[in-house]
């Protein structure tokens, strides 16, 4: 996931009769997520995992909760991957120069 993807994601509205997350809160948090993915803030995967948004009354401007939650799961995983150092490269066993010593016979 890129910072641009976090900034440009669009969520649907909750189904009729359902409540959703406060759009302004979600949008502001997505700006933080984008900055974290760009390496410009200290937002942690736990911050994404445990974020809570105000659930708006039915009929108020809001985002579908399931869509937001799914995106945040993906953003959390992307941040974990970004912050996890790559495993050390497995170096081939060093090549020894050929021995000039003769072990058998005379030389």
C-alpha positions in Angstrom: 0.0 0.0 0.0 1.3 3.4 -0.9 0.6 6.8 0.8 -1.3 7.8 -2.3 -3.6 4.8 -1.9 -4.3 5.8 1.7 -5.1 9.4 0.6 -7.3 8.5 -2.3 -9.4 5.6 -0.9 -13.1 6.1 -1.2 -15.6 4.4 1.1 -19.3 3.9 0.5 -22.1 5.0 2.7 -23.7 2.6 5.1 -26.8 0.8 4.0 -30.1 2.5 4.7 -30.9 2.2 8.4 -27.3 1.5 9.4 -24.9 3.7 11.2 -21.4 4.5 10.0 -18.1 6.1 11.1 -17.7 9.8 11.2 -16.3 10.9 7.8 -14.2 13.7 9.1 -12.5 11.5 11.8 -11.8 8.8 9.2 -10.4 11.2 6.7 -8.1 12.9 9.2 -6.8 9.5 10.4 -6.2 8.4 6.8 -3.9 11.4 6.4 -1.9 10.1 9.4 -1.8 6.7 7.8 -0.5 8.1 4.5 2.2 10.1 6.4 3.2 6.9 8.3 3.5 5.0 5.1 5.7 7.7 3.7 7.9 7.5 6.8 6.9 11.0 8.0 5.3 10.3 11.4 5.4 7.8 14.2 2.0 6.2 13.8 2.3 2.5 14.8 0.5 -0.6 13.6 -1.1 -0.7 17.0 -2.4 2.9 16.5 -4.2 1.7 13.4 -5.4 -1.5 15.0 -6.9 0.2 18.1 -8.3 3.4 16.5 -11.9 4.2 17.3 -14.2 6.5 15.4 -17.4 8.1 16.4 -20.4 6.1 15.1 -22.8 8.6 13.6 -26.6 8.4 14.0 -28.6 6.9 11.2 -29.0 9.4 8.3 -25.9 11.4 9.2 -22.9 11.6 6.8 -20.8 8.6 7.5 -18.7 5.8 6.0 -19.5 2.1 5.9 -17.9 0.6 8.9 -17.0 -2.7 7.3 -15.2 -1.0 4.4 -13.2 1.2 6.7 -12.3 -1.7 8.9 -11.1 -3.8 6.0 -9.0 -0.9 4.7 -7.5 -0.3 8.1 -6.5 -4.0 8.4 -4.7 -3.7 5.1 -3.0 -0.4 6.2 -1.9 -2.0 9.5 -0.4 -5.0 7.6 1.4 -2.6 5.2 2.9 -0.6 8.0 4.0 -3.8 9.8 5.7 -4.9 6.6 7.3 -1.4 6.1 8.7 -1.3 9.6 9.9 -4.9 9.7 13.5 -5.1 8.7 14.3 -7.6 6.0 15.9 -10.8 7.1 19.6 -10.8 6.8 20.9 -12.1 3.4 22.2 -15.6 3.6 25.7 -15.3 2.5 27.2 -18.2 0.6 29.8 -20.0 2.5 33.1 -18.1 1.9 35.2 -19.7 -0.7 38.6 -20.8 0.5 41.5 -20.3 -1.8 42.9 -23.6 -3.1 45.5 -24.9 -0.7 49.0 -25.0 -1.8 49.9 -27.4 0.8 50.2 -31.0 -0.2 48.8 -33.4 2.2 49.8 -36.7 0.6 53.0 -37.6 -1.1 55.9 -35.5 -1.8 55.8 -32.4 -3.7 
